[in-house]
Amino acid sequence: MSTSTTIAPTAARRGRAPGGRRARAPLARLGQHALVLWVAVTLNFALPRLAPGDPALIMYTGEGDPTPEQLAELGQIYGLNDPVLVQYGRFWQNLLRGDLGLSTGHNRPVLDVLLERLPWSVALVGLGLIGAILVGSLLGAFAAWRRGAGRHGEDRTLLVGVLALDSMPGFWIGMLLIAVLSAQLGWLPSYASAQMPEGGAAWLLESARRMLMPLATMILSSIGTYFLLARASMTTVLNEPFLRLARAKGLPERTVALGHALRTALLPIATNAAMAAGALVSGAVVVETVFSYPGLGTVIADAVAVRDYPLLQGAFLLATLGVICANILADLLYPLLDPRVRHSREVIAA
């Protein structure tokens, strides 16, 4: 009896279809992401209520000490007088309807305030992530390649330079760019908000011009991780037998470097990029504040200053959802980038 005929009845006796594991793996990952989202939402609900003192006092943004009548009114508005389980159920019900509450600082729905600033932050974080990956990975791969060719001086120079840059806080890099490019040379404005009517080519070009320094700050403060990852990965790949085989076939050195070594070395960065999205979001808060950039980071900083807790809760949920979506995207892309992962899953499922 052949192996295939032996395995099939065994799988059937256990009640498992041949592709069962392959079908369960994505569902298990989605279940993990759903669990993370539930924990984040629950913490978002619980933290203001677990803080010392009256939760209504946390929501109070007026001047001076609130009167008992004002606290009672706030408790009535936010439903803080109801049992905790009732509040939790209502919190989820409102969340599923897209109701994140009323911003006490803007006196507008939280979702409206966040959606108004969201495109600016998505553009900054997205382009910053892409730029940091491209610049850091190419520099790291180049440093490892030159090291493998015996050019240790070039590798050390790049390593020291990138590590020195990575040790600087993001706000300090931003202040240096403002001092040089804006204050001394006058090439770029020191603030990002384009004080012009929105719409039109002129506004779009001016907005892109004002975005250059915040974007450069995001990229320069983030390339260290990708440089070190690409450098370490490329160093490992250079010792792989398939590169010697490629050279034995007579392929040009540029084809070996770009078509074989670099492509394989960049695979670990695909998963790290999703994990780094959270760090970029937190870094965007500082960068946007430095440049008065009209994104979610400025909204969060302003909300902290005026104790706008509903807006802070909404921003936290939105950032958490963005990081989870980035991780789901990485799970979907990684098997496409690395055929070995796809092949191993097919073998396991068979």
C-alpha positions in Angstrom: 0.0 0.0 0.0 1.4 3.4 -0.9 1.9 6.3 1.5 -0.8 8.4 0.0 -3.4 5.7 0.4 -2.4 5.2 4.0 -2.6 8.9 4.9 -6.0 9.6 3.4 -7.9 7.0 5.5 -6.1 8.2 8.6 -7.1 11.8 8.0 -10.7 10.6 7.3 -10.8 8.5 10.5 -9.8 11.6 12.4 -12.5 13.6 10.8 -10.2 16.1 9.1 -10.3 17.2 5.5 -6.9 17.3 3.8 -7.0 21.1 3.6 -8.3 21.5 7.1 -5.1 22.9 8.6 -4.7 25.3 5.7 -8.2 26.6 6.3 -7.8 26.9 10.1 -4.5 28.8 10.0 -5.9 32.1 8.7 -8.9 31.7 11.0 -6.6 31.3 14.0 -4.7 34.4 13.1 -8.0 36.4 12.6 -9.1 35.1 16.0 -5.8 36.4 17.6 -6.4 39.8 16.0 -10.0 39.9 17.2 -8.8 39.0 20.7 -6.3 41.9 20.7 -9.0 44.3 19.5 -11.4 43.1 22.3 -8.7 43.6 24.9 -7.9 47.1 23.5 -11.6 48.1 23.5 -12.1 46.8 27.0 -9.0 48.6 28.4 -10.3 51.7 26.6 -13.5 51.4 28.5 -12.1 50.4 31.8 -9.1 52.8 32.3 -11.1 56.0 32.9 -13.4 54.1 35.3 -10.5 52.5 37.2 -8.7 55.8 37.8 -8.9 57.1 41.4 -11.8 59.4 42.0 -15.1 60.1 40.3 -15.1 59.2 36.6 -17.2 62.3 36.0 -14.4 64.4 37.5 -12.1 63.1 34.8 -14.6 64.2 32.1 -14.9 67.7 33.6 -13.0 70.3 31.5 -14.3 73.5 33.0 -12.4 76.0 35.1 -12.2 75.6 38.9 -13.6 72.8 40.9 -16.9 71.3 39.7 -20.0 71.5 41.8 -21.9 68.3 42.7 -24.6 69.4 40.3 -22.1 69.6 37.4 -20.7 66.2 38.3 -24.2 64.7 38.4 -25.0 66.2 35.0 -21.8 64.8 33.5 -22.7 61.4 35.0 -26.1 61.6 33.4 -24.7 62.6 30.0 -22.1 59.8 29.9 -24.2 57.2 31.7 -21.7 56.9 34.5 -24.5 56.4 37.1 -25.5 53.1 35.5 -24.1 49.7 36.5 -20.7 48.9 34.9 -22.0 46.0 32.8 -24.8 48.2 31.5 -22.2 50.9 30.6 -20.0 48.2 28.9 -22.8 46.9 26.8 -23.8 50.4 25.8 -20.2 51.2 25.0 -20.0 48.3 22.6 -23.4 49.2 21.1 -22.3 52.7 20.4 -19.0 51.6 19.1 -20.6 49.2 16.5 -22.8 52.1 15.4 -19.7 54.3 14.9 -20.6 56.5 17.9 -17.4 57.3 19.8 -19.0 59.9 21.9 -18.8 63.7 22.1 -15.5 65.5 22.2 -15.5 67.8 25.2 -12.8 70.0 23.7 -14.2 70.4 20.3 -17.9 70.0 21.2 -18.3 67.8 18.2 -18.7 64.0 17.7 -15.3 62.3 18.2 -15.5 60.4 14.9 -16.0 63.6 12.9 -12.9 65.1 14.5 -10.8 62.0 13.9 -11.9 61.5 10.3 -11.1 65.1 9.5 -7.5 64.6 10.5 -7.0 61.0 9.6 -6.0 61.5 5.9 -3.1 63.7 7.0 -1.7 61.2 9.4 -2.2 58.2 7.0 -0.2 60.1 4.4 2.6 61.0 6.9 2.8 57.6 8.5 2.4 55.6 5.3 5.0 57.6 3.3 7.3 57.6 6.3 7.1 53.8 6.7 7.7 53.3 3.0 10.6 55.7 2.9 12.2 54.3 6.1 12.0 50.8 4.7 13.5 51.7 1.3 16.3 53.9 2.6 17.2 51.7 5.7 17.0 48.4 3.8 19.0 49.5 0.8 21.7 51.1 3.0 21.8 48.0 5.2 22.0 45.6 2.2 24.6 47.7 0.6 26.7 47.8 3.8 26.6 44.0 4.1 27.4 43.6 0.4 30.5 45.8 0.7 31.5 44.0 3.8 31.2 40.7 2.0 33.4 42.1 -0.8 36.1 43.1 1.8 35.2 46.8 2.0 34.9 46.9 5.8 35.5 50.7 5.9 32.3 51.5 4.0 30.3 49.1 6.2 31.6 50.7 9.4 31.0 54.2 8.2 27.4 53.5 7.3 26.9 51.6 10.6 28.3 54.4 12.8 26.3 57.1 10.9 23.0 55.2 11.0 23.4 54.3 14.7 24.2 57.9 15.5 21.1 59.1 13.7 19.0 56.4 15.4 20.1 57.6 18.8 18.7 61.0 18.3 15.1 61.6 19.4 12.6 62.4 16.6 11.8 65.9 18.0 15.5 66.8 18.0 15.9 65.7 14.3 12.9 67.9 13.6 14.3 70.9 15.4 17.6 70.5 13.6 15.8 70.5 10.2 13.8 73.6 11.2 17.0 75.4 12.3 18.9 74.6 9.1 16.3 74.3 6.3 13.9 77.0 7.6 15.7 79.4 9.9 19.1 79.6 8.1 18.4 78.7 4.5 14.7 79.7 4.3 14.0 76.8 1.9 11.0 75.3 3.7 8.4 76.7 6.2 8.8 75.7 9.8 5.1 74.7 10.2 3.1 72.3 8.2 -0.4 73.8 8.2 -1.1 75.3 4.8 -3.0 78.5 5.5 -4.9 78.5 2.2 -8.4 77.5 1.1 -8.5 73.7 0.8 -8.7 72.3 -2.7 -6.9 73.1 -6.0 -3.5 72.4 -7.3 -1.9 75.4 -5.5 -3.1 74.1 -2.1 -2.0 70.5 -2.9 1.5 71.6 -3.9 1.9 73.9 -0.9 0.7 71.1 1.4 3.2 68.7 -0.1 6.0 71.3 0.3 5.1 71.8 4.0 5.0 68.0 4.5 8.7 67.5 3.4 10.3 68.2 6.7 7.9 66.2 8.9 8.3 63.3 6.4 12.1 63.6 6.4 12.0 63.5 10.2 9.9 60.4 10.3 12.2 58.6 7.8 15.5 59.7 9.5 14.3 58.7 12.9 13.1 55.2 11.7 15.7 53.9 9.3 18.0 52.4 12.0 15.8 49.4 12.6 15.5 48.5 8.9 19.2 49.2 8.3 20.2 46.7 11.0 17.6 44.1 9.9 18.7 44.3 6.3 22.4 44.3 7.1 22.1 41.2 9.3 19.8 39.4 6.9 22.0 40.2 3.9 25.1 39.0 5.8 23.4 35.6 6.3 22.2 35.4 2.8 25.6 36.0 1.3 26.8 32.7 2.8 23.9 30.7 1.3 24.8 28.1 -1.4 22.3 29.3 -3.9 24.4 32.5 -4.4 27.4 30.4 -5.3 25.3 28.5 -7.7 24.0 31.7 -9.3 27.6 32.9 -9.8 28.6 29.5 -11.2 25.9 29.9 -13.8 27.7 33.0 -15.0 25.1 35.5 -13.9 26.3 39.1 -13.6 27.1 40.3 -10.1 24.4 43.0 -10.2 21.8 40.3 -11.0 23.1 38.1 -8.1 23.0 41.1 -5.8 19.6 42.6 -6.7 17.7 39.6 -8.1 18.7 36.9 -5.6 20.5 38.2 -2.5 18.6 41.4 -1.9 15.2 39.9 -2.5 15.8 37.1 0.0 17.4 39.4 2.5 14.4 41.8 2.6 11.8 39.1 3.5 12.1 39.5 7.3 11.3 43.3 6.9 7.8 42.5 5.6 6.7 41.2 9.0 8.7 43.8 11.0 7.1 46.7 9.0 3.7 45.8 10.5 5.1 45.7 14.0 6.8 49.0 13.5 3.6 50.7 12.5 2.7 51.2 16.1 6.0 52.8 16.9 5.6 55.1 13.9 2.1 56.1 15.1 3.5 57.1 18.5 6.4 58.9 16.8 4.0 60.8 14.6 2.5 62.4 17.7 5.8 64.1 18.5 6.7 65.0 14.9 3.2 66.4 14.2 3.5 68.6 17.4 6.9 69.9 16.4 5.8 71.0 13.0 2.1 71.9 13.8 1.1 69.2 11.3 -2.7 68.9 11.1 -2.9 65.2 11.8 -4.1 62.9 14.6 -0.9 63.5 16.6 -1.7 67.2 17.0 -5.3 66.2 18.0 -4.0 63.8 20.6 -1.5 66.4 22.0 -4.3 69.0 22.2 -6.7 66.5 23.8 -4.1 65.8 26.5 -3.7 69.5 27.2 -7.5 70.0 27.7 -8.2 66.6 29.2 -10.5 65.6 26.3 -10.8 61.9 27.3 -13.5 60.9 24.8 -11.3 62.1 22.0 -8.2 60.4 23.5 -10.2 57.1 23.7 -11.3 57.4 20.1 -7.8 58.1 18.9 -6.5 55.2 20.8 -9.1 52.8 19.3 -8.4 54.2 15.8 -4.6 53.7 16.2 -5.1 50.1 17.5 -7.3 49.2 14.6 -4.7 50.6 12.2 -2.0 48.5 13.7 -4.1 45.4 13.6 -5.0 46.0 9.9 -1.3 46.4 9.2 -0.5 43.0 10.9 -3.3 41.3 8.9 -1.9 42.8 5.7 1.6 41.4 6.6 0.1 38.0 7.2 -1.5 38.0 3.7 1.6 39.4 1.9 4.3 37.3 3.5 3.4 34.0 1.8 3.3 35.9 -1.5 6.7 37.4 -1.0 8.3 34.1 0.2 7.3 31.0 -1.8 8.9 28.8 0.8 6.3 29.8 3.4 3.5 29.1 0.9 5.0 25.7 -0.1 5.5 24.7 3.6 1.8 25.5 4.3 0.7 23.4 1.3 2.9 20.5 2.5 1.4 20.7 6.0 -2.1 20.8 4.7 -1.6 17.9 2.3 
